[in-house]
Amino acid sequence: MQKKRLEAHLETMRAIAASKSVRKLYIGFTSRDPFRYWAWYRRNGWDHAVIIADWLPEIEAKLLEKYLQERCYKADKRTP
């Protein structure tokens, strides 16, 4: 996955986290059809789902997950 695409996903995640209407955020990855999981989201108390990446090959999904986790871990804790 290109660095530019990784950064775009990170910026999307930042924008969602920074929204004043967001109190809780859950990030998940799937290589399957994300619309199959709407029932799971609702059943587990989530009112909305934002898909920032779907239908990824396993290696790309793992790379994206690792990248986002590392960037969150290393981020300035005073910002979303």
Buried (B, 14 or more C-beta within 10 A) or exposed (E): BEEEEBEEBBEEBBEBBEEEEEEEEEBEBBBEEBEEBEEEBEEEEBEEBEEBBEEBEEEBBEBBBEBBEEBBEEEEEEEE
